[in-house]
């Protein structure tokens, strides 16, 4: 809900501006230095009528493991039906991943629980590896539906042998949002959306995680939202504001099941800058940042004579 490019790089170039988005997530507050933290910066924009480029830098740390990922992507847009403005965006991105493990005494699960040395990560090491991401989105001015497959070159891990070293895992995301035929005479708009995640395509595990989201927008300037994530049964609240040149978003979620019972929730902050704002977007005329609603502020228009009449002057 803050940065859809990180979910699917096929979103590149579908906005009427070039967004630069900074994002930081502080997860599972109360776990100390072991709590996961993720920071990212991304940029994307159109290049000509049908092409778009994007890039992102992501740093993720869950002590004692950290990972840095650089991605560069290319997206191609085409309009399938001019009358209904049904479009298709396809993207292909290359990633460079650097995972680092810092071996410290009693830092792994095996050492803490069983006093055994972790046979997978015995030494301090850094392992770079490249991979490929693929994304596809079908969209109109009123909805979008997409699929993103990450780490296409990664093996389908079985997760059955403890000594197997798992550098990365292929996973799939299916997502969609409905922008609706919002009334241009109303200052409010609603955007329901969802994301489905699965680790592995055919093997690894049978875990599906679903995010169900709802966003309420006021005059394209302020918004509030709520979300529910199934696996941790996490309840999330979100707020933000949007201007012609920038936007800001903050979210807080707390899990009600599993590990969520042992931490103080997760915070996420996002700051976005809008560069090269166009008057019209040829690819998509309505986006979550620019809904077809009334943006004009209501002004109190009272004539002096009316005020005198009502006050008895």
C-alpha positions in Angstrom: 0.0 0.0 0.0 3.1 2.3 0.3 5.3 1.1 -2.6 3.7 -1.3 -5.1 6.9 -1.4 -7.2 8.5 -3.5 -4.5 5.7 -6.0 -4.9 5.7 -6.0 -8.7 8.1 -4.1 -10.9 5.5 -4.1 -13.7 4.1 -1.0 -12.0 7.1 0.9 -13.3 6.0 3.9 -15.5 2.2 3.5 -14.8 2.1 6.8 -12.8 2.0 10.3 -14.2 5.2 11.1 -12.3 8.5 9.5 -11.4 8.4 8.4 -7.7 11.4 8.1 -5.5 10.3 6.2 -2.4 12.2 5.7 0.9 10.8 3.0 3.1 11.8 1.6 6.5 10.1 -1.2 8.4 10.9 -1.9 12.1 9.4 -5.3 12.7 8.6 -7.0 16.0 9.5 -4.2 18.4 10.7 -5.6 21.7 12.9 -8.4 20.3 16.0 -6.3 20.7 18.7 -6.5 18.0 17.2 -9.7 16.7 14.1 -7.9 15.5 14.0 -7.7 11.7 14.6 -4.4 10.0 14.1 -3.6 6.3 15.1 -0.4 4.5 14.7 0.3 0.8 14.8 3.1 -1.8 13.3 2.8 -5.3 12.8 4.9 -8.4 10.9 4.2 -11.6 9.4 6.1 -14.5 8.4 5.9 -18.1 10.8 6.2 -21.1 8.8 6.8 -24.2 5.3 5.7 -25.0 5.5 2.0 -24.1 8.7 1.5 -22.0 9.7 2.1 -18.4 12.7 1.5 -16.3 13.1 1.1 -12.5 15.6 0.3 -9.8 15.7 -0.4 -6.1 18.1 -0.9 -3.3 17.0 -3.0 -0.4 18.7 -3.9 2.9 17.3 -6.4 5.3 18.7 -7.5 8.6 17.6 -10.2 11.0 20.5 -10.7 13.4 22.9 -12.4 12.6 21.9 -12.5 8.9 21.8 -9.5 6.7 21.0 -9.2 3.0 21.5 -6.4 0.4 19.7 -6.6 -2.9 20.0 -4.4 -6.0 17.4 -4.7 -8.7 17.2 -3.1 -12.2 14.1 -3.7 -14.2 12.5 -3.0 -17.6 8.8 -2.8 -18.2 6.8 -2.8 -21.4 3.2 -1.4 -21.6 0.6 -2.0 -24.2 -3.1 -1.1 -24.5 -5.1 -4.2 -25.4 -8.4 -2.4 -25.9 -8.6 1.4 -26.6 -12.3 1.7 -25.9 -12.2 0.2 -22.4 -8.6 1.3 -21.8 -7.5 -2.2 -20.8 -3.7 -2.3 -20.6 -1.0 -4.9 -20.0 2.4 -4.3 -18.4 5.2 -6.9 -18.3 8.5 -6.5 -16.6 11.8 -8.4 -16.3 14.3 -7.4 -13.6 17.8 -8.6 -12.7 18.9 -8.7 -9.1 22.3 -8.8 -7.4 22.0 -10.3 -3.9 24.6 -10.2 -1.1 23.8 -12.2 2.0 26.1 -12.0 5.0 26.2 -14.2 8.1 28.1 -13.0 11.2 28.9 -16.0 13.4 28.8 -15.1 17.1 28.6 -17.4 20.1 25.0 -18.5 20.8 23.6 -16.6 17.8 21.8 -19.4 16.0 18.8 -21.4 17.0 20.8 -24.7 17.3 23.3 -23.1 19.6 20.7 -21.5 21.8 18.3 -24.5 22.1 20.6 -27.6 21.7 24.1 -26.1 22.3 25.0 -27.4 18.9 27.0 -25.7 16.2 24.9 -24.7 13.2 26.2 -26.9 10.4 24.9 -24.5 7.7 26.4 -21.3 8.9 29.7 -22.1 10.6 31.8 -19.2 9.3 31.5 -15.5 8.7 30.9 -15.2 5.0 29.4 -13.1 2.3 27.9 -14.8 -0.8 26.8 -12.8 -3.9 24.3 -14.3 -6.3 22.3 -13.0 -9.2 18.7 -13.8 -10.1 15.7 -12.7 -12.2 12.3 -11.4 -11.3 9.2 -11.4 -13.6 6.0 -9.4 -13.3 2.8 -9.0 -15.2 -0.2 -6.7 -14.5 -3.5 -6.3 -16.3 -5.1 -3.0 -15.6 -7.7 -0.3 -16.4 -8.5 3.0 -14.8 -10.7 1.1 -12.3 -8.7 -2.1 -11.3 -5.5 -3.9 -11.6 -4.6 -7.6 -11.2 -1.1 -8.9 -11.3 1.3 -11.7 -10.6 5.0 -11.5 -9.6 7.5 -14.3 -9.5 10.7 -13.6 -7.5 14.0 -15.4 -7.8 13.2 -17.3 -11.0 16.6 -19.0 -11.1 16.4 -20.2 -7.5 15.9 -24.0 -6.9 12.6 -25.4 -5.6 13.8 -26.2 -2.1 12.2 -29.2 -0.4 13.0 -27.9 3.1 13.4 -31.5 4.2 17.2 -31.8 4.8 18.5 -29.6 7.7 22.0 -29.5 6.3 20.8 -28.0 3.0 21.9 -24.4 2.7 19.0 -22.2 1.4 20.4 -19.0 -0.1 17.2 -17.9 -1.6 13.7 -19.3 -2.4 11.5 -18.9 -5.4 8.2 -17.3 -4.4 5.1 -16.0 -6.1 2.8 -13.0 -5.3 -0.7 -12.5 -6.7 -2.3 -9.1 -6.0 -5.1 -6.8 -7.1 -6.9 -3.6 -6.2 -10.2 -2.0 -7.2 -10.3 1.7 -7.7 -14.0 1.7 -8.6 -16.1 4.1 -10.5 -15.7 6.8 -7.9 -17.9 9.9 -8.1 -16.1 13.0 -9.3 -18.6 15.1 -7.2 -17.6 13.3 -4.0 -14.5 14.0 -1.9 -14.2 10.4 -0.8 -12.9 7.2 -2.5 -12.4 3.7 -1.3 -9.7 1.3 -2.5 -9.9 -2.4 -1.5 -6.9 -4.5 -2.3 -5.3 -7.9 -1.6 -1.9 -9.6 -1.8 -1.4 -13.4 -1.7 2.1 -14.8 -1.1 3.5 -18.3 -1.4 7.0 -19.5 -0.8 8.0 -21.8 -3.6 5.9 -22.6 -6.7 5.3 -26.3 -6.5 7.2 -27.4 -3.4 8.9 -26.0 -0.2 5.8 -25.6 1.9 2.0 -25.2 1.6 1.9 -21.8 3.5 -0.2 -19.1 1.9 -0.2 -15.7 3.4 -3.0 -13.2 2.5 -3.2 -9.5 3.1 -6.7 -7.9 2.9 -6.6 -4.1 2.7 -9.0 -1.2 2.6 -8.0 2.4 2.0 -10.2 5.5 2.4 -9.0 8.6 0.4 -10.2 12.2 1.0 -9.7 14.7 -1.8 -6.5 12.9 -2.9 -4.8 14.6 0.0 -5.4 12.5 3.1 -6.0 8.8 3.5 -6.4 6.2 6.2 -6.5 2.4 5.9 -6.8 -0.9 7.7 -5.4 -4.3 6.8 -5.5 -7.9 8.0 -2.7 -10.4 7.5 -3.8 -14.0 7.8 -0.6 -16.0 8.9 0.2 -13.9 12.0 -3.5 -12.7 12.3 -2.0 -9.2 12.3 -4.3 -6.2 12.4 -2.8 -3.1 10.7 -3.7 0.6 10.8 -2.4 3.1 8.2 -2.5 6.9 7.7 -0.9 9.3 5.3 -1.1 12.5 3.3 -0.4 13.2 -0.4 0.6 16.4 -2.2 1.6 17.3 -5.8 5.3 16.8 -5.0 5.5 14.3 -2.1 3.6 11.9 0.1 4.1 10.3 3.5 2.7 7.1 5.0 2.9 5.4 8.4 1.5 2.0 9.5 1.4 0.0 12.7 0.5 -3.6 13.0 0.2 -6.1 15.8 0.0 -9.8 15.6 -2.7 -11.7 17.6 -1.4 -15.2 17.0 1.9 -17.2 16.9 4.9 -15.0 17.4 2.7 -11.9 17.4 1.9 -12.6 21.1 5.5 -11.9 22.1 6.3 -8.5 20.6 5.0 -5.0 20.6 4.0 -4.7 17.0 5.7 -3.4 13.8 6.1 0.1 12.4 6.5 1.1 8.8 7.4 4.6 7.5 7.4 5.6 3.8 8.4 9.0 2.3 7.9 9.5 -1.5 9.0 12.3 -3.8 7.2 13.0 -7.1 9.4 14.1 -10.0 8.4 15.2 -13.5 4.7 15.5 -12.8 2.6 15.4 -16.0 -0.8 16.9 -16.6 -2.1 13.7 -18.1 -1.0 10.1 -17.8 -1.4 8.3 -21.1 -1.0 4.9 -19.6 -3.6 5.1 -16.7 -5.8 8.0 -15.9 -6.7 6.9 -12.4 -4.2 5.5 -9.8 -4.2 5.3 -6.0 -2.4 8.6 -5.9 -4.8 10.3 -8.2 -8.4 9.2 -7.9 -11.3 10.5 -9.9 -12.8 12.5 -7.0 -13.5 16.1 -6.1 -10.3 17.8 -5.0 -11.5 21.3 -4.6 -11.7 22.6 -1.0 -15.0 23.8 0.3 -15.0 27.5 1.0 -17.5 29.3 3.1 -19.1 31.9 0.8 -21.2 34.4 2.9 -22.0 37.9 1.7 -21.7 40.8 4.1 -25.3 41.7 3.6 -26.4 38.2 4.5 -24.4 38.4 7.8 -26.0 41.7 8.6 -29.5 40.4 7.9 -29.0 37.2 10.1 -27.5 39.2 13.0 -30.3 41.8 12.9 -27.9 44.7 12.0 
